[in-house]
C-alpha cells in the first residue's frame, strides 16, 4: 500500500454531485464509494459541526486514506465494506435517517494506475482485479482453475463479450 501516496485522483462531476445532494449544513450524509475522498472532502466543506459523514469503501487502499480523514475530522466515521451495507453501518451508529447518499460507481484512476491491482491496461502487474483485496481470490488464481465453459460464461455474463468463445481459445 506504499504506492498509494503517489497516485492522483480527480473527482468526476464534483459540482454536479454536490448540487444534486442539496447539502444541509447539519445533515447526515453517506459516501458509499469513498475512492480517494474528493467528494467526501467537498461534502465536509458544506457541513457545519453538527453534520456527519459516513464513509464506506471496499478498497483497503481507500480505507487507509479515509481513516486519515477520520483522524482529522470528528464528523467522519469510516467503514470497510460495501455500499450495500449502508443500513447496517447507520444502525451501528444509531442513525435512523440520512439526508443523502453519494455513490460514485466505477473505477478510480488510482485503481487503474496501480499495476499491482491488476486493472491496468497499460502497465504489467499481477492479474488480481479485486476491489477488496482482503477477500476472495485474485483473477489469476481463478483463471488457473476455471474450465473453458466457466470462462466463456463469465466473459458472456459479466463482460458482455460477444466473442467469448473465440477469446477463450487456448484455455483448457
QUIHUNOR-V11237 format. One record per helix or strand. SS is the DSSP state (hx for helix, st for strand). FROM is the first residue (numbers start at 0). LEN is the number of residues. Records with the same first field share a line. If there is no record, write none. Layout:
SS->FROM-LEN  FROM-LEN
This chain:
hx->1-5  13-8  37-9  59-13  82-10  108-5  114-3  138-7  147-10  163-4
st->27-4  51-6  75-5  99-3
